[in-house]
Amino acid sequence: MTRESSDDVEAAVARAFATEWGQVVATLIRITGDWDLAEDSAADAFATALERWRRDGIPRSPGAWLTTTARNRATDRIRREATGNAKLRQAALLARDGDEPAEPDEVQDDRLRLIFTCCHPALPFEGRVALTLRTLTGLTTAEIARAFLVPEPTMYQRLTRAKKKIREAAIPYRVPPSHLLPERLPAVLAVLYLLFNEGYAATAGADLIRQNLSAEAIRLGRLLVELLAEPEARGLLALMLLHDARRATRVGADGEFVPLDRQDRTRWDQAAIAEGLRLLPSAQGPYQLQAAIAACHAVATSVEQTDWARIVSLYDALLVHAPSPVVRLNRAVAVAMADGPAAGLALVDELAASGDLAGYHLLPATRADLLRRMGDSERAAEAYREAFTLAATDAERTYLRARLDEL
């Protein structure tokens, strides 16, 4: 290996973090059972990479290098802190070179095991989802808090309580037997969907899209469909594929956000759309309904040719399963397309008055777009400015500034 420039090394470490963090942490959790030790050792390994890779060069297999380094860090720490036979046995496990023995379950993917461990029914639902996102993706507490629309201290407390519960209850690190899978399925599906969404539309930062996260969610979704003959698992995979088919057209050449009505539909991934349509079940669970909505967009030749009336009816059905303010906002957009902007604006104003989406930038952004379509430029500009101050990604801020400049 040869000496590398700082820029090359920083880029390589960033790529490795995006693709390898979950695997490194999941491997250490499987071996040690210590969540905090796994995260701390993984973080040390990435920090070490910044120094060592400049001196020694970027390794051929960054993931293997990081896993070995993280394992060594964990071994050193355990030995320093060892006060009994249990700690010494844990250190001996970590010190093994090569592959560890297979776990006694049917699934040998550490990341899928991690999801099912985090989604144990003994944990509160919000804690299950948040802990999986934290350990699997390396998302910060602040990023997860934004995804849940809660304050950062609240999310920190959820994560701390979830880790403590796993430790105290000795929850095993494995995919449970088939008869226990249904009770964990809702949280597992929620984890995959939030993981996909964080990749498809990042909650903060310079990049609107973090492709590695959405790709990982789809990969795990495929494993889940193979594991379970469950319509909602198929529905979620269909939903992710149908959304991901549009990924290349959602960001312009300069990194700006491109809304649905301005996307080049000829560039949509037709293979992903076809696969999503094949997976789409006929039942009416929440993920299946969302996938059916995505399918309406995927098969339409234009925004004008989209079956907006059907989309409204699908949102009506979805509200029965998931009566969330975000679903109501999306339904308002569909109503505006089906019945005119004034009808949609009335629903958006109801949502604004409720306070349920306070601080959510898409509420004023939607309101601004409807006011613009109605010719009310002054009120539209005010709403665009509000959305701009709330938007968390550079791409979205660029888009909102351009729309404001158009008025």
C-alpha positions in Angstrom: 0.0 0.0 0.0 1.1 3.6 -0.7 0.8 6.8 1.1 -2.6 8.5 0.3 -3.7 12.1 0.3 -5.8 13.4 3.2 -8.7 14.1 0.8 -8.6 10.5 -0.6 -8.5 9.0 2.8 -11.3 11.1 4.2 -13.4 10.2 1.2 -12.6 6.5 1.6 -13.4 6.6 5.3 -16.7 8.3 4.6 -17.6 5.7 2.0 -16.7 2.9 4.4 -18.8 4.5 7.2 -21.8 4.6 4.8 -21.4 1.0 3.8 -19.7 -0.8 6.6 -20.8 0.8 9.9 -23.8 -1.5 10.4 -21.9 -4.6 9.6 -19.0 -3.8 12.0 -21.3 -2.9 14.9 -23.6 -5.9 14.3 -20.6 -8.3 14.3 -19.2 -6.9 17.6 -22.7 -7.0 19.2 -23.1 -10.6 18.2 -19.7 -11.5 19.7 -19.8 -9.4 22.9 -23.4 -8.7 23.6 -22.3 -5.2 24.6 -24.0 -2.5 22.5 -22.1 0.5 23.9 -18.8 -1.4 23.6 -19.6 -2.3 20.0 -20.4 1.3 19.0 -17.4 2.8 20.8 -15.0 0.3 19.3 -16.4 0.9 15.8 -16.1 4.6 16.3 -12.5 4.1 17.4 -11.8 2.0 14.3 -13.0 4.7 11.9 -11.0 7.3 13.8 -7.9 5.1 13.5 -8.5 4.6 9.8 -8.1 8.3 9.2 -4.6 8.2 10.7 -3.4 4.8 9.5 -4.7 4.9 5.9 -2.8 8.1 5.3 0.4 6.4 6.4 -0.2 2.9 5.1 -2.6 3.4 2.2 -6.3 2.5 1.9 -6.7 -1.3 2.4 -8.2 -3.5 -0.3 -11.0 -4.5 2.0 -11.9 -1.6 4.2 -14.7 -3.5 5.9 -12.5 -6.3 7.0 -9.8 -3.9 8.2 -12.4 -1.9 10.2 -13.9 -5.0 11.7 -10.5 -6.4 12.8 -9.4 -3.0 14.2 -12.7 -2.6 16.1 -12.5 -6.2 17.4 -8.9 -5.5 18.7 -10.0 -2.2 20.3 -12.9 -4.1 22.1 -10.5 -6.9 23.2 -8.1 -4.4 24.7 -10.8 -2.5 26.5 -12.3 -5.7 27.9 -8.9 -7.0 29.1 -8.2 -3.7 30.8 -11.6 -3.7 32.6 -11.7 -7.5 33.2 -12.8 -8.3 36.7 -14.0 -11.9 36.3 -14.2 -15.0 34.2 -17.1 -13.7 32.1 -15.1 -10.7 30.9 -12.1 -12.9 30.1 -14.3 -15.3 28.1 -15.7 -12.3 26.2 -12.2 -11.2 25.4 -11.2 -14.6 24.2 -14.2 -14.7 21.9 -13.1 -11.3 20.4 -9.5 -12.4 20.0 -10.4 -15.2 17.7 -9.1 -14.8 14.2 -11.4 -15.7 11.3 -15.0 -16.5 11.1 -17.0 -17.1 14.3 -19.3 -20.2 14.5 -22.7 -19.8 13.0 -25.5 -18.9 15.3 -28.3 -21.5 15.8 -30.9 -19.8 13.6 -31.9 -19.9 10.0 -30.6 -16.4 9.0 -26.8 -15.8 9.0 -27.0 -12.0 8.2 -25.8 -10.1 11.3 -27.7 -6.9 10.3 -31.0 -8.7 10.0 -30.3 -10.4 13.4 -29.7 -6.9 14.8 -33.0 -5.7 13.5 -34.9 -8.5 15.1 -33.0 -8.2 18.4 -33.8 -4.5 18.6 -37.4 -5.2 17.7 -38.0 -7.5 20.7 -41.5 -7.0 22.1 -40.1 -6.2 25.6 -38.9 -2.8 24.2 -41.3 0.1 23.5 -42.1 0.4 19.8 -40.4 3.8 19.4 -37.3 2.5 21.2 -37.1 -0.5 18.9 -37.1 1.5 15.8 -34.7 4.2 17.1 -32.2 1.8 18.5 -32.0 -0.1 15.2 -31.4 3.0 13.2 -28.7 4.2 15.6 -26.8 0.9 15.6 -27.4 -0.3 12.1 -26.8 3.0 10.2 -24.7 5.2 12.5 -27.3 7.9 12.3 -26.9 10.5 15.0 -29.4 10.9 17.8 -30.3 14.3 16.2 -31.0 12.7 12.8 -33.2 10.0 14.3 -35.0 12.6 16.4 -35.8 14.6 13.2 -37.1 11.4 11.5 -39.5 10.9 14.5 -40.3 14.6 14.8 -39.3 14.6 18.5 -36.7 16.7 20.5 -33.2 15.3 20.6 -33.1 14.8 24.4 -36.3 12.7 24.2 -34.7 10.5 21.6 -31.5 10.2 23.6 -33.5 8.9 26.6 -35.3 6.4 24.4 -32.0 5.0 23.1 -30.5 4.8 26.6 -33.6 3.0 28.0 -33.7 0.5 25.1 -30.0 -0.5 25.5 -30.5 -0.9 29.2 -33.6 -3.1 28.7 -31.7 -5.4 26.3 -28.9 -5.8 28.7 -31.0 -6.4 31.8 -33.5 -8.7 30.1 -30.6 -10.6 28.3 -32.5 -10.5 25.0 -30.8 -12.9 22.6 -29.1 -11.7 19.5 -30.9 -13.8 16.8 -33.8 -14.0 14.5 -36.6 -15.7 16.6 -38.3 -18.9 15.7 -41.0 -18.6 13.0 -43.9 -18.7 15.4 -42.6 -15.6 17.2 -41.9 -13.6 14.0 -45.4 -12.0 13.7 -45.2 -10.1 17.0 -42.0 -8.4 15.9 -43.0 -7.8 12.3 -44.5 -4.3 12.7 -41.4 -2.8 14.3 -39.1 -4.6 11.8 -41.0 -3.2 8.9 -41.0 0.3 10.5 -37.2 0.1 10.9 -36.7 -0.8 7.2 -39.1 1.9 6.1 -37.4 4.6 8.2 -34.0 3.4 7.0 -35.1 3.6 3.4 -36.6 7.0 3.9 -33.4 8.4 5.5 -31.6 7.2 2.4 -34.3 8.3 -0.1 -34.8 11.7 1.5 -32.2 12.5 4.1 -33.4 14.5 7.1 -30.4 16.7 7.2 -27.1 17.6 5.5 -25.8 18.5 2.1 -27.2 15.5 0.3 -30.8 14.9 -0.2 -30.2 11.2 -1.1 -28.0 8.8 0.8 -28.2 5.8 -1.6 -26.4 3.4 0.6 -29.1 3.5 3.2 -32.0 3.0 0.8 -30.0 0.2 -0.9 -29.4 -1.5 2.5 -33.1 -1.2 3.3 -34.1 -2.9 0.0 -31.5 -5.6 0.6 -32.8 -6.4 4.0 -36.3 -6.2 2.7 -35.5 -8.9 0.2 -34.2 -11.1 3.0 -37.3 -10.5 5.0 -39.6 -11.5 2.1 -37.6 -14.7 1.7 -37.9 -15.3 5.4 -41.6 -14.5 5.8 -44.6 -15.3 3.5 -46.2 -12.1 4.7 -48.2 -9.6 2.5 -47.0 -6.6 4.4 -43.4 -7.5 4.0 -44.0 -7.9 0.2 -45.9 -4.6 0.3 -43.0 -2.7 1.9 -40.5 -4.1 -0.5 -42.8 -3.1 -3.4 -43.1 0.4 -1.9 -39.4 0.8 -1.6 -38.7 -0.4 -5.1 -41.3 1.8 -6.6 -40.0 4.9 -4.8 -36.4 4.0 -5.5 -37.2 3.7 -9.2 -37.5 7.5 -9.3 -34.3 8.2 -7.3 -32.1 9.3 -10.3 -34.6 12.0 -11.3 -35.2 13.5 -7.8 -32.0 15.5 -7.8 -30.7 17.7 -10.6 -27.2 18.2 -12.0 -26.4 20.8 -9.4 -27.8 18.7 -6.5 -31.1 20.6 -6.4 -34.4 18.8 -5.5 -36.6 18.0 -8.5 -40.3 17.6 -7.6 -42.5 14.9 -9.1 -44.1 17.2 -11.7 -40.7 18.2 -13.1 -39.1 14.7 -13.1 -38.1 13.0 -16.4 -40.2 9.9 -16.3 -38.3 8.3 -19.2 -35.4 8.0 -16.8 -37.3 6.1 -14.1 -36.0 2.5 -13.5 -38.5 0.4 -15.3 -37.0 -2.9 -14.0 -37.5 -1.7 -10.4 -41.1 -0.6 -11.3 -41.9 -4.0 -12.9 -40.6 -5.8 -9.8 -42.5 -3.6 -7.5 -45.7 -4.2 -9.4 -45.2 -7.9 -9.3 -44.7 -7.9 -5.6 -47.7 -5.7 -4.9 -50.2 -7.9 -2.9 -54.0 -7.4 -3.2 -54.6 -7.1 0.6 -55.1 -3.7 2.4 -52.4 -3.3 5.0 -50.7 0.1 5.4 -47.5 -0.7 3.5 -49.5 -2.4 0.7 -51.7 0.7 0.4 -48.7 3.0 0.2 -47.2 0.7 -2.4 -50.5 1.0 -4.4 -50.2 4.8 -4.2 -46.6 4.6 -5.4 -47.8 2.3 -8.2 -50.3 4.9 -9.4 -47.4 7.4 -9.9 -45.1 4.8 -11.4 -47.5 3.8 -14.2 -48.8 7.3 -15.1 -47.3 9.0 -18.1 -47.5 12.4 -16.5 -48.8 14.2 -13.4 -51.9 15.2 -15.3 -52.6 11.6 -16.3 -52.2 10.3 -12.8 -55.3 8.7 -11.3 -55.6 11.2 -8.4 -59.1 10.1 -7.5 -57.8 6.6 -6.8 -54.9 8.0 -4.8 -57.3 10.0 -2.6 -59.4 6.8 -2.0 -56.2 4.9 -1.1 -55.2 7.6 1.3 -58.7 7.4 2.9 -58.1 3.7 3.4 -54.5 4.3 4.7 -55.8 6.8 7.3 -57.8 4.0 8.9 -54.6 2.1 9.5 -52.2 5.0 10.1 -54.1 8.2 11.0 -50.9 10.3 11.1 -50.7 14.1 10.2 -48.2 13.3 7.5 -50.6 11.0 5.8 -53.3 13.7 6.0 -50.9 16.2 4.4 -50.2 13.8 1.6 -53.9 13.2 1.1 -54.4 17.0 1.0 -51.9 17.2 -1.9 -53.9 14.4 -3.8 -57.2 16.2 -3.1 -55.6 19.4 -4.6 -54.7 17.5 -7.7 -58.1 15.8 -8.0 -60.4 18.7 -7.0 -58.3 21.9 -7.3 -55.8 23.8 -5.1 -58.5 25.5 -3.1 -59.9 22.2 -1.8 -56.4 21.0 -0.9 -55.5 24.3 0.8 -58.5 24.0 3.1 -57.2 20.7 4.3 -53.7 22.0 4.7 -54.9 25.0 6.7 -56.8 22.6 9.0 -53.6 20.7 9.6 -51.7 23.9 10.3 -54.3 25.0 12.8 -54.0 21.7 14.6 -50.3 22.2 15.3 -49.7 18.5 14.6 -47.0 19.3 12.0 -45.4 22.3 13.7 -41.8 22.6 12.5 -42.3 20.2 9.6 -41.0 22.1 6.5 -43.3 20.3 4.0 -46.4 21.8 5.6 -45.6 25.4 4.7 -43.9 24.2 1.4 -47.2 22.5 0.4 -49.2 25.5 1.4 -46.9 27.8 -0.6 -47.3 25.6 -3.7 -51.1 25.6 -3.5 -51.2 29.4 -2.9 -48.9 29.9 -5.9 -51.2 27.8 -8.1 -54.1 29.9 -6.9 -52.3 33.1 -7.9 -51.8 34.4 -4.4 -48.1 35.3 -4.8 -47.8 37.4 -1.6 -49.0 34.6 0.8 -47.1 32.0 -1.2 -43.8 33.9 -0.8 -44.4 34.1 3.0 -45.0 30.4 3.2 -42.0 29.6 1.0 -39.8 31.7 3.4 -41.2 29.7 6.4 -40.4 26.4 4.7 -36.9 27.6 3.8 -36.1 28.3 7.4 -37.3 24.8 8.4 -35.8 22.7 5.6 -32.8 20.6 6.8 -31.1 19.7 3.5 -29.2 22.0 1.1 -31.1 20.5 -1.9 -34.5 21.3 -0.4 -33.4 24.8 0.5 -32.1 25.4 -3.0 -35.4 24.3 -4.5 -37.5 26.5 -2.1 -35.3 29.5 -2.8 -35.8 29.0 -6.6 -39.5 28.7 -6.2 -39.5 31.9 -4.1 -37.5 33.7 -6.8 -40.0 32.6 -9.4 -42.8 34.6 -7.7 
